[in-house]
Amino acid sequence: MNEFLETEEKIVRMLRTVYDPEIPVNIYDLGLIYKIDIQENGHLDIDMTLTAPNCPAVDFIVEDVRMKAGSVEGINSVEVNIVFEPTWDKEMMSEEAKLELGFL
């Protein structure tokens, strides 16, 4: 596996440890991560959304994403962009997340 894919896999593993305090499923499996873009200089851009635009935990979640993704070897800086296009819905969740939340 090439270095880029290994780094992306490590980032995904870290994102799977980030939770919205009100939902018992990680943000990656919830389908909240829309883009992971690693630049050659070690800068990481993450586009993510929220389950609701007025999520009270947004600052906590964004900081957790920034800290955990930034801890991956080779990542020098992280920018987290909150986006609302496309609009998130439960169909974006992994099968595991749907099972955990009782949607299956």
Rosetta blueprint (number, residue, H / E / L):
1 M L
2 N L
3 E H
4 F H
5 L H
6 E H
7 T H
8 E H
9 E H
10 K H
11 I H
12 V H
13 R H
14 M H
15 L H
16 R L
17 T L
18 V L
19 Y E
20 D L
21 P L
22 E L
23 I L
24 P L
25 V L
26 N E
27 I L
28 Y L
29 D L
30 L L
31 G L
32 L L
33 I E
34 Y E
35 K E
36 I E
37 D E
38 I E
39 Q L
40 E L
41 N L
42 G L
43 H E
44 L E
45 D E
46 I E
47 D E
48 M E
49 T L
50 L L
51 T L
52 A L
53 P L
54 N L
55 C L
56 P L
57 A L
58 V H
59 D H
60 F H
61 I H
62 V H
63 E H
64 D H
65 V H
66 R H
67 M H
68 K H
69 A H
70 G H
71 S L
72 V L
73 E L
74 G L
75 I L
76 N L
77 S E
78 V E
79 E E
80 V E
81 N E
82 I E
83 V L
84 F L
85 E L
86 P L
87 T L
88 W L
89 D L
90 K H
91 E H
92 M H
93 M L
94 S L
95 E H
96 E H
97 A H
98 K H
99 L H
100 E H
101 L L
102 G L
103 F L
104 L L
